[in-house]
Amino acid sequence: MEQRKRLSAKEKMIVLRELLENKVQIGELSEKYNIHPNVIYNWKKTLFEKGKTLFEPTYRTGRDKREKINSKTEEKIARLESKLTDRNDLISEILGDNIRLKKSLSGDE
């Protein structure tokens, strides 16, 4: 039994572009790419059904969502960096107090 041929989205678009722009017959494409004609018909159907979402406003909001996520991530990073700075300052203060305390106990001052 012959194994199914798996094409990437880019390769599928190349086949569909030949079909739609160059008006190559499905039978010719089927032979050229060794793909069953029904598969090409299904790709074409999917393209026309889902292609309309490219022009809907909700498609463009994906970019807005990514920008919003990026800004939230940047805010979180800034907040965490601030906490680290505060923590490092506190550690330095405690170490300084510890050193002064050790010196006073040992009589080095």
N, C-alpha and C positions, 0 to 999 in steps of 0.2 A: 504494500500500500504506500502510495506517495505521501510524503509529509507535507503539511500545509505550509504555504509560503507566508511569512510574516513580513509585512511592509511597514515602514515607519510612516508617521503622519505626513512627513515631507514627500516621501515617495508616492503616497496616495494622492497628494495634491498635484504632483507632476502628471500622473495618469489622468486625473480629472481635468487638469488644464488642457492636456492634449485633446481630450474629449470635447470640452466646451469651447475652447478658443480656436483650435486647429480643425475642429469638426472631423476628427478621425473616428471611424466607425468602431463601435464597441467590440465587434468581432476581431478587428485588426489589433486593437489594444489587448484584447484577451490573448491572442496568439503571441504578440510581441512581448508581453510581460508574463506570459504563462499563468494567467489568472482566469478563473471562471467568469463568464459574462455577468452572472447574477451578483457576484461580489462587486463588480464595478457599478451595477445598477444600485446596489445597496449603499455604496459610498456616495453616489450622486444624490440619492434620497436623503441620506444623513446630512450631506452638505447643505441642501436646501432647507431642511427642517431646522437644523441647529445654527446655520449661518446667519439667520436673522438676529440672533442674540448679539452679534458683533456690533449692530447698529442701534441697539437699545441703550438707553441711559444707564441701566444697571450694569452694563459691561464696563463702562468708564468708571463707575464707582469703585471697581476693584483697585484702581490706582490710588484713589482717595483712601481706601481702607489700608493699603500698604503704607501710605504716607503717615496715616494716623498711628499705625502700629509702630512705625519707625520712630515717631516723635515720642510715643509712650516709652519705648525702649530707651531712647536717649535720656528721658526724664528719670527713668529708673536707674540708669547707669550713673547719672549725676548725683542722685540721692544716695546710692551705695558708696560712691567715691567720697561724698561728704561724711558718711558714717565712718568710713575707714580712716579718714583724716582725724576725726574726733577721737576715734579709738587709739590711733597712734599717739596723739597728743596726751591722752590720759595715761597710756603706758609709759611714755617718757616722764610724766609728772610722778607717777608711782615709783619708777626706777630711781629718779632723783631723790625722792623722799627716803627710799630704802637705803641708798648709799649714804645719805646724811645721817640716818639713824644708826647704821653700822659704824660709821666714824665716831659718832658721839658715844656709843657703847664701848668701843674699843679704846677710847681716850685719845684718838689721833687729832682731834680738833684743838 
